[in-house]
């Protein structure tokens, strides 16, 4: 039994590092504590409980987590500090010995936080650790959150069975598992009932949906497409070998799924893809991009790329760069390879100098800037539906079209979270968004 008196008149502060999946899970932790009467601390207020949900995708991410934990402990002196997330799962002892940490929760325990808050007494020594071995991570814990804009993030899947040579996520998140279609549809209906208009489907490897329920990803998107009240769904990162023609064709003709795809390439060199143990080659990737564009010429396609992985010689990078340059995509998300303990990539002989990584990143980012600029320019003078967001920037507000073109107009609170028909005009002064003229409110 939970002793509710532990939480009487308590406040909590929440800090999330990393992916949208982490944000969704932090939101769920907040709801669990709120149900016990724990109020979210206001800006500048000293909290009684601090929850830090960490990332560990790179060594830099680990460093940022350590810095955040120490900063938060100083900002909230005397607070009971709970650290969870991927960094906590992978390196619990290291996290437990950071000054101020009282409790470290692994991936299997994070959403069952109440079971581990018997009291809120600060630890004098290292924090307590409650974490299962990766092989024992089996639970799929539902999570759905809203950000500070208009989107909700619905967790549909967790874990990964791929074990790419550079990646620690399978060790931090466990094996692939998912919720049922019926349960996810109910969560989408709850979002609609609360006034939510846009949902992003999140997970670690969402195209692998169905491993634990015998269902399929295309069946999930078909079911979600029928939920009344939701204006728009976006599919977050999905592996190229798992984005089937059936899924692409469905999105092209769906009522609510946006023509917006985020597909990890990681390298445009087949040799490097083999070293990474990715499950596709460049020919398959190009086919998927061409397939999307053949049925949705206006689709936004974002692509993840890693530069400087072990084995990426100058020749292989040039090959990758040439391949990427020739893709009909909208934007690149470029990451520098980071050595991760325990990964198979460390067995690959050739390593890349950090200065070379930086140069390669800059080259790909230049390609990205050109492609994004050209993509935006192709829509100037056209009409589009936009969902404007809450945030005000110097008297202006922003929103996105279905195909993820960022749009700017003068701030007007009545426009927030309501679909607007706009005419897309030229660039704003910073060339970060297109300006627009409101044409009509869209039912």
C-alpha positions in Angstrom: 0.0 0.0 0.0 1.2 3.5 -0.8 1.3 5.9 2.1 -0.3 9.0 0.6 0.9 11.1 3.5 4.4 11.0 2.1 3.2 13.2 -0.8 1.1 15.7 1.2 1.8 19.3 0.1 4.8 18.2 -2.0 6.0 19.8 -5.2 8.0 18.2 -8.0 10.2 19.4 -10.9 10.7 17.4 -14.0 13.7 17.5 -16.4 13.9 15.5 -19.6 16.9 15.0 -21.9 16.9 13.2 -25.2 14.1 11.9 -27.4 10.3 12.6 -27.6 9.8 9.1 -26.1 11.5 10.3 -23.0 9.2 13.4 -22.9 6.1 11.2 -23.2 7.4 9.0 -20.3 8.2 12.0 -18.1 4.7 13.3 -18.7 3.3 10.0 -17.5 5.5 10.0 -14.4 4.2 13.5 -13.7 0.6 12.3 -14.0 1.3 9.4 -11.6 2.6 11.8 -8.9 -0.1 14.4 -9.6 -2.7 11.7 -8.8 -1.1 11.4 -5.3 -1.4 15.2 -4.8 2.1 16.2 -5.9 1.9 19.6 -7.5 4.3 20.6 -10.3 6.7 23.2 -9.0 6.3 26.7 -10.5 9.2 28.6 -12.2 11.7 29.6 -9.5 10.1 27.5 -6.8 12.2 25.0 -4.8 10.8 21.5 -5.4 10.6 18.7 -2.9 11.1 16.0 -5.6 13.1 16.2 -8.8 12.8 13.6 -11.5 15.5 13.6 -14.2 14.8 11.4 -17.3 18.1 10.9 -19.1 19.5 10.0 -22.5 22.7 8.1 -23.4 22.8 8.0 -27.2 26.3 9.6 -27.2 29.1 10.3 -24.8 28.1 14.0 -25.0 24.6 13.0 -23.9 26.0 11.3 -20.9 28.0 14.4 -20.1 25.0 16.6 -20.4 23.0 14.3 -18.1 25.7 14.6 -15.4 25.8 18.3 -15.7 22.0 18.5 -15.6 21.8 16.3 -12.5 24.3 18.4 -10.6 22.7 21.7 -11.7 19.2 20.5 -10.6 20.5 19.4 -7.2 21.9 22.8 -6.6 18.7 24.6 -7.9 16.6 22.5 -5.5 18.6 22.0 -2.3 17.2 19.3 -0.1 15.0 17.8 -2.9 14.7 14.1 -3.3 16.4 13.4 -6.6 15.3 10.5 -8.8 17.2 9.7 -12.0 15.9 7.4 -14.6 16.1 6.9 -18.4 18.8 5.3 -20.7 21.9 6.7 -18.9 20.5 5.4 -15.6 19.8 2.0 -17.1 23.3 1.7 -18.7 25.4 3.2 -15.9 23.4 3.0 -12.6 26.5 2.9 -10.4 28.0 6.0 -12.0 24.7 7.9 -11.7 24.2 6.8 -8.1 27.5 8.4 -7.1 26.7 11.8 -8.6 26.3 14.2 -5.7 22.6 14.8 -4.8 21.2 11.6 -6.4 18.9 9.6 -4.0 17.3 7.0 -6.3 18.2 5.5 -9.6 15.4 3.7 -11.5 16.0 1.5 -14.5 13.9 1.2 -17.6 11.6 -1.4 -16.2 10.9 0.6 -13.0 10.6 4.2 -14.2 6.8 4.3 -14.7 6.2 2.4 -11.4 7.9 5.2 -9.5 5.4 5.2 -6.6 6.6 1.7 -5.6 10.0 3.1 -4.8 9.1 6.3 -3.0 8.5 4.9 0.4 9.9 8.0 2.0 11.6 11.1 0.7 14.6 11.1 3.0 17.8 12.2 1.4 20.6 9.6 1.1 23.8 10.4 2.9 25.9 8.2 0.6 25.3 7.0 -2.9 21.8 6.8 -4.2 19.8 3.6 -4.1 19.6 1.6 -7.3 16.6 -0.3 -8.6 17.2 -1.6 -12.1 16.6 -4.9 -13.9 19.0 -6.5 -16.3 18.3 -5.6 -19.9 17.2 -9.2 -20.6 14.5 -8.8 -18.0 13.0 -5.6 -19.4 9.6 -6.8 -20.6 7.0 -4.3 -19.7 5.3 -1.9 -22.2 4.2 1.1 -20.1 1.7 3.4 -21.9 2.7 7.0 -22.2 1.2 10.0 -23.9 2.3 13.6 -23.5 1.7 17.1 -24.8 4.5 19.5 -25.4 4.4 23.3 -25.1 3.1 23.6 -28.6 0.1 21.8 -30.0 1.4 18.2 -30.4 0.8 15.1 -28.3 3.3 12.3 -28.3 1.8 8.8 -28.2 4.2 6.0 -27.3 3.2 3.0 -29.5 6.4 0.8 -29.1 9.5 0.5 -27.0 12.8 -1.4 -27.2 14.8 -2.6 -30.2 15.9 -6.0 -31.5 18.4 -4.7 -34.1 21.7 -4.3 -32.3 23.4 -2.0 -34.8 27.1 -2.0 -34.1 27.3 1.7 -33.0 24.2 1.7 -30.8 23.5 1.1 -27.1 19.7 1.6 -27.2 18.8 -2.1 -27.1 20.8 -2.4 -23.9 19.1 0.6 -22.4 15.5 -0.1 -23.6 15.4 -3.8 -23.9 13.7 -5.9 -26.6 11.0 -4.7 -28.9 7.5 -4.6 -27.4 4.3 -2.5 -27.9 0.8 -1.7 -26.7 -2.3 -3.1 -28.3 -4.0 -1.3 -31.1 -7.2 -1.1 -29.0 -5.4 0.6 -26.1 -3.6 3.1 -28.3 -6.8 4.0 -30.1 -8.4 4.7 -26.6 -5.4 7.0 -25.8 -5.9 8.8 -29.1 -9.6 9.3 -28.3 -8.6 10.8 -24.9 -6.3 13.2 -26.6 -9.1 14.3 -28.9 -11.5 14.6 -25.9 -9.0 17.0 -24.3 -8.9 19.2 -27.4 -5.7 17.8 -28.9 -5.4 18.1 -32.6 -2.1 16.6 -33.5 -0.5 13.3 -32.4 3.1 12.1 -33.1 3.6 8.3 -32.9 6.7 7.7 -31.0 8.8 4.7 -30.1 12.3 3.3 -30.4 11.6 1.2 -33.6 8.0 1.9 -34.4 7.9 0.1 -37.7 8.6 -3.1 -35.6 5.2 -2.6 -34.0 3.3 -5.8 -33.3 6.1 -8.0 -31.8 4.3 -8.5 -28.5 0.7 -8.4 -29.7 0.7 -10.1 -33.1 -0.6 -6.9 -34.8 1.0 -4.8 -37.6 2.0 -1.2 -37.9 -0.2 -0.6 -41.0 -3.2 -2.0 -39.0 -2.3 0.5 -36.2 -2.3 3.5 -38.6 -5.5 2.4 -40.2 -7.2 2.2 -36.8 -5.9 5.6 -35.6 -7.0 7.2 -38.8 -10.6 6.6 -37.8 -10.4 8.5 -34.5 -12.6 11.6 -34.8 -11.3 14.9 -33.5 -7.7 14.4 -34.4 -6.7 16.6 -37.3 -3.2 15.2 -38.0 -0.9 12.3 -37.1 2.8 12.3 -37.8 4.9 9.2 -37.9 8.2 9.7 -36.1 11.4 8.0 -37.1 10.8 4.7 -39.0 13.4 2.3 -40.4 13.5 2.2 -44.2 13.1 -1.6 -44.3 10.0 -1.3 -42.2 8.2 1.5 -44.0 6.3 -0.8 -46.4 4.7 0.2 -49.6 1.4 -0.6 -47.9 2.1 2.0 -45.2 3.2 4.6 -47.8 0.1 4.1 -50.0 -2.1 4.3 -46.9 -0.6 7.6 -45.7 -1.0 9.0 -49.3 -4.8 8.4 -49.2 -5.5 8.7 -45.4 -7.7 11.2 -43.8 -5.4 12.3 -41.0 -1.8 11.0 -41.5 0.6 13.8 -42.6 2.8 13.5 -45.7 5.8 13.7 -43.4 8.4 11.0 -43.0 11.6 10.7 -40.9 13.8 7.9 -42.1 17.2 7.0 -40.7 19.8 6.4 -43.4 22.9 6.7 -41.2 25.2 6.3 -44.2 25.0 6.6 -47.9 27.8 4.0 -48.4 26.8 0.4 -48.6 30.2 -0.6 -47.2 29.6 1.5 -44.1 26.0 0.3 -43.8 27.4 -3.3 -43.6 29.8 -2.3 -40.9 26.9 -0.7 -39.0 24.9 -4.0 -39.5 22.0 -2.0 -40.9 19.2 -4.0 -42.5 19.0 -2.3 -45.9 21.3 -0.9 -48.6 21.3 2.4 -50.5 19.2 0.9 -53.3 16.4 0.1 -50.9 16.6 3.5 -49.3 16.5 5.3 -52.7 13.5 3.1 -53.7 11.6 4.1 -50.5 12.3 7.8 -51.1 11.2 7.6 -54.7 8.1 5.6 -53.8 7.0 8.3 -51.3 7.6 11.1 -53.8 5.7 9.2 -56.5 2.5 9.1 -54.5 3.1 12.3 -52.4 5.3 14.7 -54.4 4.8 17.3 -51.6 5.9 15.0 -48.8 8.6 16.2 -46.3 11.3 13.6 -45.9 13.8 14.1 -43.0 16.8 11.8 -42.9 19.3 10.9 -40.1 22.9 10.5 -41.0 26.0 9.7 -38.8 29.4 10.9 -39.9 32.8 9.6 -38.8 31.8 6.1 -37.8 34.7 3.6 -37.5 35.5 2.4 -41.0 34.3 5.5 -42.8 37.3 6.4 -45.0 37.5 9.5 -47.1 36.5 7.5 -50.1 33.4 6.0 -48.4 32.3 9.4 -47.1 32.6 10.9 -50.6 30.5 8.0 -51.9 27.9 8.6 -49.1 27.9 12.4 -49.8 27.2 11.8 -53.5 24.4 9.4 -52.7 22.8 11.9 -50.3 23.1 14.8 -52.7 21.1 12.9 -55.2 18.2 12.0 -52.9 14.9 13.9 -53.2 14.7 14.7 -49.5 13.9 17.8 -47.5 16.4 17.9 -44.6 19.2 16.1 -42.9 19.8 15.5 -39.2 23.5 15.0 -38.9 25.2 13.4 -35.9 28.9 12.8 -35.3 29.8 9.2 -34.3 30.4 8.7 -30.6 32.3 5.8 -29.1 30.0 3.8 -26.9 31.3 1.2 -24.4 30.2 -2.3 -25.1 29.3 -1.8 -28.8 30.6 -4.0 -31.6 31.8 -0.9 -33.5 34.8 -0.7 -31.2 36.2 -3.8 -33.0 36.4 -1.9 -36.3 40.0 -0.8 -36.9 39.8 2.6 -38.7 38.7 5.5 -36.6 38.1 9.1 -37.8 39.8 12.2 -36.4 37.4 14.6 -34.6 38.4 17.5 -36.9 37.5 15.3 -39.9 34.1 14.5 -38.4 33.5 18.2 -37.9 34.3 18.9 -41.6 32.1 16.1 -42.8 29.2 17.3 -40.6 29.6 20.8 -42.1 29.5 19.4 -45.6 26.3 17.5 -45.0 24.7 20.3 -43.1 25.3 22.6 -46.2 23.5 20.0 -48.3 20.7 20.0 -45.8 20.3 23.8 -45.9 20.1 23.8 -49.7 17.6 21.1 -49.8 15.4 22.6 -47.1 15.5 26.0 -48.7 14.5 24.6 -52.1 11.7 22.5 -50.4 10.2 25.6 -48.7 10.5 27.8 -51.9 8.5 25.2 -53.9 5.4 26.0 -51.8 5.5 29.8 -51.9 2.2 31.1 -53.4 0.3 27.9 -52.5 -2.4 27.4 -49.9 -2.0 25.1 -46.9 -3.6 24.1 -43.6 -1.6 25.2 -40.6 -1.8 24.4 -36.8 -0.4 27.4 -35.0 1.3 26.9 -31.6 1.2 28.6 -28.2 4.7 30.1 -28.1 5.1 33.8 -28.9 8.4 35.0 -30.5 8.8 38.7 -30.5 5.1 39.3 -31.4 5.0 36.5 -33.9 3.7 32.9 -33.7 4.6 29.8 -35.6 2.9 26.7 -36.9 3.5 23.9 -39.4 1.7 22.7 -42.5 0.9 19.0 -42.8 4.1 18.5 -44.7 6.2 20.3 -42.0 6.8 23.7 -43.6 7.3 26.2 -40.7 4.9 29.2 -41.0 5.0 32.6 -39.3 2.3 35.2 -38.7 1.5 38.0 -36.2 0.6 36.6 -32.8 -3.2 36.0 -32.3 -4.3 33.9 -29.4 -7.5 33.0 -31.2 -5.5 31.1 -33.9 -3.8 28.6 -31.4 -4.5 24.9 -32.0 -7.2 25.6 -34.6 -6.6 24.5 -38.2 -6.2 27.6 -40.4 -6.2 27.8 -44.2 -3.3 30.1 -45.2 -1.6 31.4 -48.4 2.1 30.8 -48.1 4.1 33.9 -48.9 7.9 34.7 -48.9 10.5 34.1 -46.3 10.6 35.9 -42.9 13.6 38.2 -42.2 15.7 35.3 -40.7 14.7 32.9 -43.5 13.6 30.4 -40.9 10.0 30.2 -41.8 7.5 31.3 -44.5 5.2 34.2 -43.9 1.5 33.8 -44.7 -1.9 35.3 -45.1 -4.8 33.8 -43.2 -7.5 32.7 -45.8 -10.1 30.9 -43.7 -10.7 28.8 -40.6 -10.8 25.1 -41.4 -13.4 22.9 -39.8 
